[in-house]
Amino acid sequence: MNSHVLPRHIQRLLARQGNKNISYRTLVSAQFDNRDAWDSRLASPVFSQIKMADYFVSLDKKFSQELRGSAVDVDIFANNVKNETQAEHMEELLYKLRRTPDTLHTLASTHHAAVRSMLDHGTTENLVKMLDDRMNYGIFFDDYSAVLTLDKLLEAGDFHGAARCASQLMLQEEQFEIACALGNLAAWKYFASGREVDWYYPGELEVDENPDEVIRVRVKVLPNNYTDNHFDLRDPDKILGKTLIHFNKNSSDVVGRSLTILGESLYGSTESVVAKLKSGKEIAGSVLTTLQESADENIAAAAKSAKS
């Protein structure tokens, strides 16, 4: 992030600790994008001599008609994306690769290139959907691409998209230091914004238009109704709550403790929230104010008597 000063509450905290003369630099500098190095890849004959439209048709034919494909071919395509149409074609090829045995050989560079290509030429919505649909696309953040994505979305004020991406770090239980710090900020910013933008994009979840209609289907095996409360989570409150818990579970300061409590409240861990509120430890005022308005009477009552 390229802001030149720290937030005022952080400045006040450091000032109280006698650190008035410290100079600061931000987590992510303007050079972090490393744009020149990334663009220089296109000068390689591997990429410069490819006619992407013809290449897509060729790869699509292998997947659709010959029922085979190469992870290396898809990697080359992903690394050579230069416009919106090619980004859409890349998305389609990733989807088809996932349905072949060669998906096991997907290169680390494919994940990185897919994320950067979507950031540069696709849409945030498509990137988020692709990351969240692990079964059909199998694309995951690495440390660098996570920081790059979160920084760009936070700078653009897209707290919703940033929070959705941050939840991927929680689901994969990643411990990338800077990425998790940005993810923590993204989750809080989205919550603090009032969550005016719905967690899911329009049409992202299938909605049963006739929930009372009973349809009987004969199956050989009964479906497994087990949920793991992790990858199976669909409730936005629980996902956002667990994301905040993940980023702050090892933090014992006021900010970490407060965001953990907020996360547990969203997740529905009432007993843990009440116990922490009654511990007498300091909780951030903004979080206490939120909890005092909680629909859970036990949490609201505990928050009103807690220390801020």
Summary of the structure (lengths in Angstrom):
residues: 308
radius of gyration: 22.8
end to end distance: 29.5
largest distance: 72.8
contacts: 868
relative contact order: 0.06
helix: 61%
strand: 0%
